[in-house]
């Protein structure tokens, strides 16, 4: 499967709030966990306090709606549930 046919994640982050490092870290976590399954993780600059994670255009997590940032474990589970529901994420699937 080529990259163009694999799922695409985008992380829109607020440049005014300096959330690039947080977005880049989340992108790294997703690319490491789903290294053969994702076609792309894009960082999308925004403003106004935005931090939204989308998978193929569908909102998986919105900071505005949740009132907080996503946890890495939570984001991995959200992506996994959409692209490979039967996959075990190891420590990311264990209860806290």
C-alpha positions as CSV (number, residue, x, y, z in Angstrom):
1,X,0.0,0.0,0.0
2,X,1.5,3.4,-1.0
3,X,1.4,6.4,1.3
4,X,-1.4,8.1,-0.7
5,X,-3.8,5.3,0.1
6,X,-3.0,5.1,3.8
7,X,-4.8,7.2,6.5
8,X,-3.7,10.8,7.0
9,X,-3.6,12.5,10.4
10,X,-3.5,16.2,10.7
11,X,-2.7,18.1,13.9
12,X,-3.8,21.7,13.8
13,X,-2.1,23.7,16.5
14,X,-2.1,27.4,17.6
15,X,1.0,29.3,16.6
16,X,0.1,32.2,18.9
17,X,0.1,29.8,21.9
18,X,3.4,28.2,20.8
19,X,2.0,24.7,20.7
20,X,4.2,23.5,17.8
21,X,6.4,21.3,20.1
22,X,3.3,19.7,21.6
23,X,1.9,19.0,18.1
24,X,5.3,17.7,16.9
25,X,5.6,15.4,19.9
26,X,2.1,14.0,19.3
27,X,3.0,13.5,15.6
28,X,6.2,11.6,16.6
29,X,4.2,9.4,18.9
30,X,1.7,8.5,16.2
31,X,4.3,7.9,13.5
32,X,6.3,5.7,15.9
33,X,3.3,3.6,16.9
34,X,1.7,3.4,13.5
35,X,4.9,3.4,11.4
36,X,3.5,1.1,8.6
37,X,-0.1,2.2,8.7
38,X,-0.2,5.9,8.4
39,X,0.6,7.7,5.1
40,X,1.2,11.0,6.7
41,X,1.0,13.1,9.9
42,X,0.7,16.7,9.0
43,X,1.3,19.7,11.3
44,X,-1.2,22.5,10.4
45,X,-0.5,26.0,11.8
46,X,-3.6,27.8,13.2
47,X,-4.5,30.5,15.6
48,X,-7.0,31.2,18.3
49,X,-6.1,28.5,20.7
50,X,-6.8,25.6,18.3
51,X,-5.5,22.1,18.8
52,X,-7.5,19.7,16.7
53,X,-6.5,16.2,15.6
54,X,-8.2,14.8,12.5
55,X,-8.0,11.4,10.7
56,X,-8.9,11.7,7.0
57,X,-10.7,14.9,7.8
58,X,-12.8,13.5,10.7
59,X,-12.2,15.2,14.1
60,X,-10.8,12.7,16.6
61,X,-9.9,15.2,19.3
62,X,-10.6,18.9,19.8
63,X,-9.1,20.8,22.7
64,X,-12.0,23.3,22.5
65,X,-14.6,20.5,22.9
66,X,-12.7,18.5,25.6
67,X,-11.4,21.5,27.5
68,X,-7.9,19.9,27.6
69,X,-5.1,18.4,25.5
70,X,-5.3,14.8,24.5
71,X,-3.1,12.3,26.3
72,X,-0.7,10.4,24.1
73,X,-2.3,7.1,25.1
74,X,-5.8,8.4,24.4
75,X,-4.8,9.7,20.9
76,X,-3.2,6.4,20.0
77,X,-6.3,4.6,21.0
78,X,-8.5,6.9,19.0
79,X,-6.4,6.4,15.9
80,X,-6.2,2.7,16.4
81,X,-9.9,2.4,16.9
82,X,-10.4,3.9,13.4
83,X,-7.6,2.2,11.4
84,X,-7.1,-1.2,13.1
85,X,-9.6,-1.8,15.9
86,X,-8.2,-5.3,16.7
87,X,-4.7,-4.1,17.3
88,X,-3.1,-4.4,20.7
89,X,-1.3,-1.2,21.7
90,X,0.6,-2.9,24.6
91,X,1.1,-0.5,27.5
92,X,-1.1,2.1,25.8
93,X,-4.1,-0.3,26.3
94,X,-3.5,-1.0,30.0
95,X,-5.6,0.8,32.6
96,X,-3.9,3.6,34.5
